[in-house]
Structure formats: structure tokens, C-alpha cells
Amino acid sequence: MYEIIFLDEVGEKSRDTATSKETFDWKMSAIRMSGATIIRSGKVDDTDRISPDGNGNDIYEFLHGGDK
């Protein structure tokens, strides 16, 4: 899995993903051509994409029985 995190046209943080290197390269090219600011890009593990819940707990803590 590949991920691109960038600022969209109104300055909001946006995220796009690709499952192949070819698609990732195409998307990177399109985002660069649009003039968007790329914050982070590259290959990621699925665990890198887990977001914390509203209480600040992530999946690891949930699975291992504890709160932060």
C-alpha cells in the first residue's frame, strides 16, 4: 500500500492511497502538477494508517486491553 498526504486547494490535509507502484507514481505526478504541497508519501504498512479513536486510544491499546 502506498500513501500520499498533501494539502488540498483550500489548505486542508488530504490523503490518497494506491495499491501499486505504477498507480502511486501516476497519482504523485498528478498531485505535483496541481501545485499541491505534499506532506508525506511512500510505501506504508497497514498499521501506519490506523487513526486513534475519539478517546485517544489506538487499535494496539484496544487489542492489548488498555487505555492511554
MMTF fields as JSON, N, C-alpha, C and O atoms, coordinates in Angstrom:
{
  "mmtfVersion": "1.0.0",
  "mmtfProducer": "UNKNOWN",
  "numBonds": 271,
  "numAtoms": 272,
  "numGroups": 68,
  "numChains": 1,
  "numModels": 1,
  "chainsPerModel": [1],
  "groupsPerChain": [68],
  "chainIdList": ["A"],
  "bondAtomList": [4, 2, 8, 6, 12, 10, 16, 14, 20, 18, 24, 22, 28, 26, 32, 30, 36, 34, 40, 38, 44, 42, 48, 46, 52, 50, 56, 54, 60, 58, 64, 62, 68, 66, 72, 70, 76, 74, 80, 78, 84, 82, 88, 86, 92, 90, 96, 94, 100, 98, 104, 102, 108, 106, 112, 110, 116, 114, 120, 118, 124, 122, 128, 126, 132, 130, 136, 134, 140, 138, 144, 142, 148, 146, 152, 150, 156, 154, 160, 158, 164, 162, 168, 166, 172, 170, 176, 174, 180, 178, 184, 182, 188, 186, 192, 190, 196, 194, 200, 198, 204, 202, 208, 206, 212, 210, 216, 214, 220, 218, 224, 222, 228, 226, 232, 230, 236, 234, 240, 238, 244, 242, 248, 246, 252, 250, 256, 254, 260, 258, 264, 262, 268, 266],
  "bondOrderList": [1, 1, 1, 1, 1, 1, 1, 1, 1, 1, 1, 1, 1, 1, 1, 1, 1, 1, 1, 1, 1, 1, 1, 1, 1, 1, 1, 1, 1, 1, 1, 1, 1, 1, 1, 1, 1, 1, 1, 1, 1, 1, 1, 1, 1, 1, 1, 1, 1, 1, 1, 1, 1, 1, 1, 1, 1, 1, 1, 1, 1, 1, 1, 1, 1, 1, 1],
  "groupList": [{"groupName": "MET", "atomNameList": ["N", "CA", "C", "O"], "elementList": ["N", "C", "C", "O"], "formalChargeList": [0, 0, 0, 0], "bondAtomList": [1, 0, 2, 1, 3, 2], "bondOrderList": [1, 1, 2], "singleLetterCode": "M", "chemCompType": "L-PEPTIDE LINKING"}, {"groupName": "TYR", "atomNameList": ["N", "CA", "C", "O"], "elementList": ["N", "C", "C", "O"], "formalChargeList": [0, 0, 0, 0], "bondAtomList": [1, 0, 2, 1, 3, 2], "bondOrderList": [1, 1, 2], "singleLetterCode": "Y", "chemCompType": "L-PEPTIDE LINKING"}, {"groupName": "GLU", "atomNameList": ["N", "CA", "C", "O"], "elementList": ["N", "C", "C", "O"], "formalChargeList": [0, 0, 0, 0], "bondAtomList": [1, 0, 2, 1, 3, 2], "bondOrderList": [1, 1, 2], "singleLetterCode": "E", "chemCompType": "L-PEPTIDE LINKING"}, {"groupName": "ILE", "atomNameList": ["N", "CA", "C", "O"], "elementList": ["N", "C", "C", "O"], "formalChargeList": [0, 0, 0, 0], "bondAtomList": [1, 0, 2, 1, 3, 2], "bondOrderList": [1, 1, 2], "singleLetterCode": "I", "chemCompType": "L-PEPTIDE LINKING"}, {"groupName": "PHE", "atomNameList": ["N", "CA", "C", "O"], "elementList": ["N", "C", "C", "O"], "formalChargeList": [0, 0, 0, 0], "bondAtomList": [1, 0, 2, 1, 3, 2], "bondOrderList": [1, 1, 2], "singleLetterCode": "F", "chemCompType": "L-PEPTIDE LINKING"}, {"groupName": "LEU", "atomNameList": ["N", "CA", "C", "O"], "elementList": ["N", "C", "C", "O"], "formalChargeList": [0, 0, 0, 0], "bondAtomList": [1, 0, 2, 1, 3, 2], "bondOrderList": [1, 1, 2], "singleLetterCode": "L", "chemCompType": "L-PEPTIDE LINKING"}, {"groupName": "ASP", "atomNameList": ["N", "CA", "C", "O"], "elementList": ["N", "C", "C", "O"], "formalChargeList": [0, 0, 0, 0], "bondAtomList": [1, 0, 2, 1, 3, 2], "bondOrderList": [1, 1, 2], "singleLetterCode": "D", "chemCompType": "L-PEPTIDE LINKING"}, {"groupName": "VAL", "atomNameList": ["N", "CA", "C", "O"], "elementList": ["N", "C", "C", "O"], "formalChargeList": [0, 0, 0, 0], "bondAtomList": [1, 0, 2, 1, 3, 2], "bondOrderList": [1, 1, 2], "singleLetterCode": "V", "chemCompType": "L-PEPTIDE LINKING"}, {"groupName": "GLY", "atomNameList": ["N", "CA", "C", "O"], "elementList": ["N", "C", "C", "O"], "formalChargeList": [0, 0, 0, 0], "bondAtomList": [1, 0, 2, 1, 3, 2], "bondOrderList": [1, 1, 2], "singleLetterCode": "G", "chemCompType": "PEPTIDE LINKING"}, {"groupName": "LYS", "atomNameList": ["N", "CA", "C", "O"], "elementList": ["N", "C", "C", "O"], "formalChargeList": [0, 0, 0, 0], "bondAtomList": [1, 0, 2, 1, 3, 2], "bondOrderList": [1, 1, 2], "singleLetterCode": "K", "chemCompType": "L-PEPTIDE LINKING"}, {"groupName": "SER", "atomNameList": ["N", "CA", "C", "O"], "elementList": ["N", "C", "C", "O"], "formalChargeList": [0, 0, 0, 0], "bondAtomList": [1, 0, 2, 1, 3, 2], "bondOrderList": [1, 1, 2], "singleLetterCode": "S", "chemCompType": "L-PEPTIDE LINKING"}, {"groupName": "ARG", "atomNameList": ["N", "CA", "C", "O"], "elementList": ["N", "C", "C", "O"], "formalChargeList": [0, 0, 0, 0], "bondAtomList": [1, 0, 2, 1, 3, 2], "bondOrderList": [1, 1, 2], "singleLetterCode": "R", "chemCompType": "L-PEPTIDE LINKING"}, {"groupName": "THR", "atomNameList": ["N", "CA", "C", "O"], "elementList": ["N", "C", "C", "O"], "formalChargeList": [0, 0, 0, 0], "bondAtomList": [1, 0, 2, 1, 3, 2], "bondOrderList": [1, 1, 2], "singleLetterCode": "T", "chemCompType": "L-PEPTIDE LINKING"}, {"groupName": "ALA", "atomNameList": ["N", "CA", "C", "O"], "elementList": ["N", "C", "C", "O"], "formalChargeList": [0, 0, 0, 0], "bondAtomList": [1, 0, 2, 1, 3, 2], "bondOrderList": [1, 1, 2], "singleLetterCode": "A", "chemCompType": "L-PEPTIDE LINKING"}, {"groupName": "TRP", "atomNameList": ["N", "CA", "C", "O"], "elementList": ["N", "C", "C", "O"], "formalChargeList": [0, 0, 0, 0], "bondAtomList": [1, 0, 2, 1, 3, 2], "bondOrderList": [1, 1, 2], "singleLetterCode": "W", "chemCompType": "L-PEPTIDE LINKING"}, {"groupName": "PRO", "atomNameList": ["N", "CA", "C", "O"], "elementList": ["N", "C", "C", "O"], "formalChargeList": [0, 0, 0, 0], "bondAtomList": [1, 0, 2, 1, 3, 2], "bondOrderList": [1, 1, 2], "singleLetterCode": "P", "chemCompType": "L-PEPTIDE LINKING"}, {"groupName": "ASN", "atomNameList": ["N", "CA", "C", "O"], "elementList": ["N", "C", "C", "O"], "formalChargeList": [0, 0, 0, 0], "bondAtomList": [1, 0, 2, 1, 3, 2], "bondOrderList": [1, 1, 2], "singleLetterCode": "N", "chemCompType": "L-PEPTIDE LINKING"}, {"groupName": "HIS", "atomNameList": ["N", "CA", "C", "O"], "elementList": ["N", "C", "C", "O"], "formalChargeList": [0, 0, 0, 0], "bondAtomList": [1, 0, 2, 1, 3, 2], "bondOrderList": [1, 1, 2], "singleLetterCode": "H", "chemCompType": "L-PEPTIDE LINKING"}],
  "groupTypeList": [0, 1, 2, 3, 3, 4, 5, 6, 2, 7, 8, 2, 9, 10, 11, 6, 12, 13, 12, 10, 9, 2, 12, 4, 6, 14, 9, 0, 10, 13, 3, 11, 0, 10, 8, 13, 12, 3, 3, 11, 10, 8, 9, 7, 6, 6, 12, 6, 11, 3, 10, 15, 6, 8, 16, 8, 16, 6, 3, 1, 2, 4, 5, 17, 8, 8, 6, 9],
  "groupIdList": [1, 2, 3, 4, 5, 6, 7, 8, 9, 10, 11, 12, 13, 14, 15, 16, 17, 18, 19, 20, 21, 22, 23, 24, 25, 26, 27, 28, 29, 30, 31, 32, 33, 34, 35, 36, 37, 38, 39, 40, 41, 42, 43, 44, 45, 46, 47, 48, 49, 50, 51, 52, 53, 54, 55, 56, 57, 58, 59, 60, 61, 62, 63, 64, 65, 66, 67, 68],
  "secStructList": [7, 3, 3, 3, 3, 3, 3, 7, 6, 6, 1, 7, 3, 3, 3, 3, 3, 3, 1, 1, 2, 2, 2, 2, 2, 2, 2, 2, 2, 2, 2, 2, 2, 2, 6, 7, 3, 3, 3, 3, 3, 3, 3, 7, 7, 4, 4, 4, 4, 7, 7, 7, 7, 6, 6, 1, 7, 7, 2, 2, 2, 2, 2, 6, 6, 7, 7, 7],
  "xCoordList": [0.855, 0.0, 0.899, 1.893, 0.539, 1.24, 0.284, -0.924, 0.835, 0.004, 0.625, 1.846, -0.234, 0.188, -0.647, -1.877, 0.013, -0.674, -0.252, 0.935, -1.251, -0.971, -1.998, -3.033, -1.694, -2.638, -3.441, -2.871, -4.766, -5.615, -5.696, -4.998, -6.55, -6.6, -7.039, -6.761, -7.712, -8.104, -7.201, -7.483, -6.124, -5.167, -5.499, -4.848, -6.508, -6.872, -6.011, -5.674, -5.665, -4.879, -5.74, -6.834, -5.253, -5.953, -5.044, -3.822, -5.654, -4.912, -5.411, -6.612, -4.478, -4.822, -3.961, -2.827, -4.497, -3.755, -3.722, -4.548, -2.753, -2.621, -2.117, -1.35, -2.553, -2.131, -0.964, -0.379, -0.614, 0.528, 1.477, 1.075, 2.721, 3.737, 3.391, 3.606, 2.863, 2.515, 1.412, 1.504, 0.38, -0.702, -0.203, -0.578, 0.64, 1.226, 2.006, 1.84, 2.859, 3.65, 2.75, 3.029, 1.672, 0.738, 0.065, -0.033, -0.4, -1.053, -0.092, -0.474, 1.14, 2.145, 2.356, 2.434, 2.449, 2.642, 1.47, 1.665, 0.253, -0.943, -1.015, -1.373, -0.678, -0.717, 0.342, 0.079, 1.531, 2.591, 2.176, 2.388, 1.585, 1.165, 0.087, -0.009, -0.723, -1.776, -1.222, -1.925, 0.027, 0.654, 0.408, 0.739, -0.171, -0.44, 0.869, 1.862, 0.857, 2.002, 1.914, 0.956, 2.918, 2.946, 3.63, 4.762, 2.927, 3.452, 4.257, 5.357, 3.701, 4.371, 3.888, 2.731, 4.783, 4.389, 5.315, 6.451, 4.809, 5.626, 4.87, 3.661, 5.609, 5.019, 4.774, 5.625, 3.607, 3.252, 2.723, 2.205, 2.857, 2.209, 0.795, 0.516, -0.099, -1.472, -1.533, -2.404, -0.631, -0.66, -0.315, -0.692, 0.401, 0.726, -0.512, -0.501, -1.586, -2.769, -3.86, -4.932, -3.624, -4.637, -4.727, -3.718, -5.932, -6.148, -6.661, -7.404, -6.276, -6.813, -8.31, -8.82, -9.009, -10.435, -10.623, -9.642, -11.856, -12.155, -11.572, -11.414, -11.245, -10.685, -9.165, -8.539, -8.567, -7.115, -6.549, -5.334, -7.411, -6.938, -6.711, -7.507, -5.647, -5.457, -5.752, -6.02, -5.701, -6.047, -5.131, -5.588, -3.855, -2.924, -3.383, -3.439, -3.716, -4.17, -5.488, -5.699, -6.363, -7.645, -7.421, -8.022, -6.56, -6.314, -5.571, -5.701, -4.796, -3.999, -4.604, -3.943, -5.843, -6.602, -6.283, -6.464, -5.822, -5.525, -5.859, -5.897, -6.099, -6.269, -4.955, -4.077, -4.831, -3.647, -3.749, -2.851],
  "yCoordList": [-1.167, 0.0, 1.227, 1.288, 2.187, 3.457, 4.569, 4.486, 5.596, 6.676, 8.024, 8.185, 8.981, 10.353, 11.248, 11.207, 12.044, 13.019, 14.399, 14.708, 15.216, 16.514, 17.54, 17.192, 18.821, 19.893, 20.154, 20.392, 20.111, 20.345, 21.831, 22.643, 22.184, 23.571, 24.578, 25.768, 24.151, 25.082, 24.959, 25.551, 24.193, 24.062, 22.982, 22.887, 22.164, 21.067, 19.848, 19.588, 19.116, 17.909, 16.828, 16.533, 16.239, 15.177, 13.97, 14.077, 12.823, 11.574, 10.802, 10.743, 10.212, 9.36, 8.109, 8.165, 6.989, 5.739, 5.068, 5.343, 4.188, 3.396, 2.013, 1.865, 1.016, -0.35, -0.818, -1.865, -0.066, -0.454, 0.728, 1.884, 0.426, 1.466, 2.326, 3.538, 1.725, 2.474, 3.495, 4.647, 3.078, 3.986, 5.084, 6.247, 4.711, 5.684, 6.745, 7.938, 6.322, 7.266, 8.194, 9.389, 7.655, 8.461, 9.502, 10.672, 9.073, 9.996, 11.07, 12.235, 10.7, 11.678, 12.726, 13.919, 12.288, 13.209, 14.179, 15.381, 13.649, 14.493, 15.501, 16.66, 15.063, 15.965, 17.052, 18.215, 16.684, 17.686, 18.702, 19.904, 18.21, 19.105, 20.076, 21.187, 19.668, 20.554, 21.646, 22.603, 21.507, 22.507, 22.289, 23.153, 21.146, 20.86, 20.626, 20.191, 20.917, 20.672, 19.257, 18.911, 18.431, 17.05, 17.034, 17.494, 16.499, 16.439, 15.16, 15.187, 14.044, 12.75, 11.826, 11.889, 10.967, 9.993, 8.793, 8.889, 7.665, 6.472, 5.232, 5.259, 4.149, 2.864, 2.826, 3.238, 2.33, 2.244, 0.864, 0.161, 0.484, -0.719, -0.341, 0.831, -1.31, -1.027, -0.412, 0.417, -0.797, -0.27, 1.211, 1.897, 1.728, 3.15, 3.995, 5.195, 3.397, 4.14, 4.098, 4.663, 3.445, 3.362, 4.703, 5.246, 5.228, 6.505, 6.263, 5.309, 7.112, 6.972, 7.263, 8.003, 6.676, 6.973, 8.284, 8.947, 8.659, 9.924, 10.055, 11.169, 8.932, 8.979, 8.947, 8.925, 8.944, 8.901, 7.495, 7.319, 6.495, 5.11, 4.625, 4.923, 3.888, 3.314, 1.819, 1.252, 1.206, -0.218, -1.085, -2.069, -0.739, -1.545, -1.622, -2.704, -0.453, -0.461, -1.203, -1.911, -1.034, -1.748, -3.256, -3.973, -3.723, -5.168, -5.699, -6.874, -4.845, -5.292, -4.866, -4.961, -4.402, -4.207, -2.994, -3.036, -1.927, -0.769, 0.546, 0.656, 1.541, 2.912, 3.642, 3.237, 4.718, 5.567, 6.344, 7.121],
  "zCoordList": [0.0, 0.0, 0.0, 0.724, -0.811, -0.897, -0.457, -0.68, 0.165, 0.676, 0.333, 0.348, 0.027, -0.224, 0.683, 0.643, 1.488, 2.324, 1.828, 1.734, 1.515, 0.917, 1.372, 1.941, 1.111, 1.394, 0.127, -0.938, 0.244, -0.924, -1.248, -0.641, -2.208, -2.683, -1.636, -1.789, -0.581, 0.489, 1.719, 2.761, 1.596, 2.687, 3.698, 4.738, 3.406, 4.302, 4.002, 2.847, 5.021, 4.868, 4.217, 4.698, 3.126, 2.418, 2.267, 2.377, 2.016, 1.915, 0.707, 0.445, -0.025, -1.153, -1.057, -0.582, -1.505, -1.435, -2.803, -3.673, -2.964, -4.18, -3.788, -2.837, -4.526, -4.214, -5.07, -4.79, -6.108, -6.934, -7.097, -6.971, -7.374, -7.571, -8.783, -8.758, -9.831, -11.038, -10.748, -11.173, -10.032, -9.685, -8.751, -8.895, -7.799, -6.881, -7.655, -7.403, -8.597, -9.389, -10.2, -10.307, -10.772, -11.547, -10.653, -11.023, -9.471, -8.557, -8.06, -7.954, -7.757, -7.318, -8.396, -8.101, -9.641, -10.75, -10.87, -11.053, -10.765, -10.869, -9.725, -9.937, -8.52, -7.368, -7.502, -7.195, -7.956, -8.167, -9.232, -9.07, -10.32, -11.413, -10.952, -11.472, -9.982, -9.482, -8.577, -8.254, -8.169, -7.31, -5.829, -5.018, -5.456, -4.05, -3.298, -3.88, -2.014, -1.151, -0.611, 0.081, -0.927, -0.452, 0.906, 1.051, 1.897, 3.256, 3.458, 4.01, 3.006, 3.17, 2.069, 1.653, 1.598, 0.586, 0.659, 1.123, 0.193, 0.12, 0.531, 0.764, 0.614, 0.975, 2.475, 3.264, 2.863, 4.279, 4.605, 3.737, 5.862, 6.368, 6.753, 7.008, 6.801, 7.207, 8.599, 8.862, 9.493, 10.854, 10.897, 11.846, 9.879, 9.828, 9.568, 9.844, 9.041, 8.669, 9.726, 9.511, 10.863, 11.916, 12.629, 13.078, 12.73, 13.404, 14.812, 15.044, 15.754, 17.104, 17.127, 16.285, 18.094, 18.223, 18.987, 19.325, 19.258, 19.913, 21.305, 21.804, 21.949, 23.297, 23.291, 24.351, 22.107, 22.012, 22.067, 22.147, 22.024, 22.048, 20.633, 19.742, 20.412, 19.093, 19.126, 20.185, 17.99, 17.871, 18.732, 19.314, 18.821, 19.616, 21.065, 21.65, 21.65, 23.031, 23.19, 24.174, 22.223, 22.279, 22.296, 23.095, 21.417, 21.331, 22.552, 22.896, 23.205, 24.344, 25.682, 26.717, 25.67, 26.893, 27.73, 28.947, 27.141, 27.985, 27.325, 26.099, 28.154, 27.682, 27.82, 28.582, 27.079, 27.24, 28.524, 28.849]
}
